[in-house]
Amino acid sequence: MLIIGAGGHALEVMDVLGAQPGLFFYDDVDPAHLAVKQYPVLKSAEDVIAKLGNQFAFVLGIGSVHLREKLFNSFKELGGQLQGLRAASASVSTHATGGIYDVMQLSFIGPDTLIGTGTLINTGAQVHHEVHIGKFCEISPRAVLLGRAHIGDYCSIGAQATILPKVRIGNNVTVAAGAVVTKDVPGNCMVAGMPAIIKKHLTETGKP
């Protein structure tokens, strides 16, 4: 198993996976970062193929929504297969559906939810009944998405933010930590406040 990333969030991913033989991390940014705990850090695509071959499982150990998709595509091209995480302490309805996504510790996912591939439901987040979340989103710790809310692709919902019932959020939207979103939000913007209002417009890569 390969964890893409070797810092912050990757450490929490490692805790969910638990100790296992054949675990590797990947970090091509810091040349001095050669190990995490007892596990080696691979530095290049060539290292990955040499250690894992051209068919291997990987999980995403970074939070940035656009970087999650970029790395997913890169490692899929190498022959990798994305694996989803399900923390033992998470509560996931048997009627939740969707792609391959990650659910971290103490999270709640209710019935008739639909969650896209590559999305991260982080620690303590709540995704209530009939919520739809697009691909490669990050739902940050203790964020609350209430019934029938719709979240587009590439959205980042900040820590302890609240999305009220039936609110629709477009693609590529950043919701600031602690914001309360009470009405629909168009795509490509950042919102903040209580109630949340548009603070800036973003490009499709998430930058102002």
Protein Blocks (a to p, Z undefined) as FASTA:
>chain_A
ZZedjbfklmmmmmmnopaehiacddfkbmmlmbghjbccdfbfklmmmmnojbdcdddf
bfblklmmmmmmmmmmnopacdddddfkbccdfkbgcddddddehiacdehiacdehiac
dehiacdehiacdehiacdehiacdehiacdehiacdehiacdehiacdehiacdehiac
fbdcdehiadedjddddfbdcdfkopZZ
